[in-house]
Amino acid sequence: MPKSLSKPSSKPSSKPSSKPSSKQAARLYTLDALRGIAIVLILLFHATELFEQKLGQPFLFNSFRFADAGVELFFVLSGFTLFWTYAHQLDFSLSWGRFMANRCLRIYPFYWLINLAVIPIYFLLPTLGRGHETNLGVILKSLLLIPQQLPPVLSVAWFLSYILLFYALFGLLISLKPKIALPVLGSWIALSIVFNIVAYSVGWGENSAAFWLHFLFSLYGLEFAAGGLMAFCLTRYSIKPVWQKAFLGWGFTAFLVFGLIDNYLLTGSNSFAMQGYEFITYDTASVFIIGGLAASEQNQNTQKNPVRWSPRLFSVKSLLMHPLPQQLGAASYAIFLTHYLALSLCIKPLILLQRRFDFSLILLNLGMIFCCLITLWVGQLSYRYLEYPLTRFVRLKLQSWKYLHSNHS
């Protein structure tokens, strides 16, 4: 997921600058931790799904059946952090090619490494998959992250196809002149709204002939744009502390309330109508959560009173600065790519033990919690020993490439 890498300048300058101040490009650590919370939600959703499919039981009373809302939180957060990071480069000085090269370098190396480990498994043990994972066309499209109606080899990679699309569109803002970029982006947002209304009205499902239209004008794009719009507002306007708290309070409360409604009052989570519900509810709540956190941390950084974790201070900001959510946020991409496979493998011994000893529901739940902890540990190790060193190695090897000559990669 995109991260803010810009650092405030340590050298004061007496010359006026047209760029936003350093506080606008400062890294927001509470949002790094929020990324970790989002990936934990997604993990818990898949744990709930696998637990019900493989064991026929509710995991933790189905309390996290709503947790696929972590996807909405991820998209909004991605839009926000990308705009926040590159807000100071809206002078169209960075080429589209350089921007996309840096973004692809963030995504592809570790993604390919995971695929190289997973693809041979489906050839050796085809029964582990759905049958299409050994199809050459599916493999090539999966490796290139080209959208397809069949799930990619690494099932969670559908998310990355959307991210690349949004990167390509956002690149217009920092490479083309406003008279070209803004109408194009505005038209895309307008068409996305119109298309989804029409698709819902006439019943165009995602598996219909309108697959590519669903991809290009998805609701996820509007979530990404909503996060970018919040970042745009915060780079230009300040929010009073009372409103920062109001944003946070309303956002977290709404997210939980919508989750309870999703869990116990609504069904058909894969339907188009349900996607619309999740977009309207979780997207709105996520925008307020992210806006409140970002505005609060920005304000404290301006006052030279940065947010720090304290065991004696109970607040949302302080908890997000705890080392654990910070570590989860740093490793979120590795956890995202490895968690489903790790969960699927971890649950197999639990299934075998259940068949032999007929465990109680409490023991099964404890076993699945242990599987979730192992999965997080695997993701953390993957980040520390694979993703981070691999990304750093590739950057060092390609640093002479002209498209990567940028301090804002």
C-alpha positions, 0 to 999 in steps of 0.5 A: 500500500502506498506510504508517505515517504516525504520528510520535512526539510531541515533547512530553513529558507528565507525565500517564499515557496509556492509549495505547501509547507512541510507539515502537509508532506509530513508522514502521519504515523497514526494512519500507518497504524490504521493500515495495520488495523485494516489488514487485521480486519480483512484477516478476521473476515477471511478467518470467519469465512474459512471457519464456516466453510471448513468447520461449519461453525461461527467464528467468535459468534460471527462478530467479524462477518462485517470485517471485509469493510477493511477493504473500504478502509484500505481504499480510502486510506490509499487515496488519502495517503497518495494525495497527501504524499504527492500534494507538494508535486501538483505543479505537474513537474513529475512525469507519469512514467516516473510516478508509475515506475516508482509505484510499480516498483513498490508492488510487483517485486514482492508480489512476483516472489509470492507468486513464484512460491505459490504457482508450483504448489497448484501444479503439484497439488491441483486439488488445493485450487479451483482448477484455473490456477494452472491455466497459462492465460490466468497465470500471465494475467495474474502476474501482470495484474491484468483484471480478469473474470476468473480469480487471480492465482493469488486470490487477494491480488484483485485488490492490486489491479484496482490500485494500479488503475487508481495510480494511473489516474492519479498520475494525471494530476501530477503530470498533465496540465490542469485543463487536461487532467481535471476534466479527465478525472472529473469525467471518470468520477461522474461516469463511475457514479452514473454507471453504478446507478444504471448497473444497479437499475438494470441488474448488470452483475460483475460477471456479465458482459460489462466486466470491464465497465465494472472494473473501470468505473467501480465503487472502489474508485469513488472510495479512493477519490473520497480519500484523496478529496479529504487529503486535498481539504486538509492541505488547504484548510485547518480543522478545529480540535473540537471538530477533529474529535467529532470526526473521530468519534462519529467515524469510529461509532458509525463504523461499528454501528454499520458493522453490527447492522451488516452482521445481524440485519443484512444478508447477501454480502456479495450482492450488488446492493450490498456493495452499495451499502458498504460503499455508502456506510463504511466509506463515509465512516472511513473518510471521517476517521482518517480526516480526524486522525490526520488533522489531529496529528498534523495539528500536534506536529505543527505545535511541536508536540508529536503524538507519542504512545504512553501506557498511562494515556488512553486515547485513540491517537496514543493507542495507534502509536503503540509499537504493535499497530505501527509494526502491523502497518509497516508489514501490511502489504506482506500480511495482505499477500500472505494471509489467505494462504497462511490461514488456509494452511493453518486451518487444515490441522484444525480440521483433522483434529476436529474430525478425530477428537470432536472438539467443542466450539470453544476449543475450535475458536481458540484454535482459529485465534491461534491460526490468526496469530500465526498468520500475522507472524508469518506476514511480519517475518515475510516483511522483515526478511523478504519484502523490505530487503527485496524492495530495497535491493531492487531500488538500489540496483535500479537507482540509475534508471532515469524514471527512478531519479526522484526523492518522492518515490 
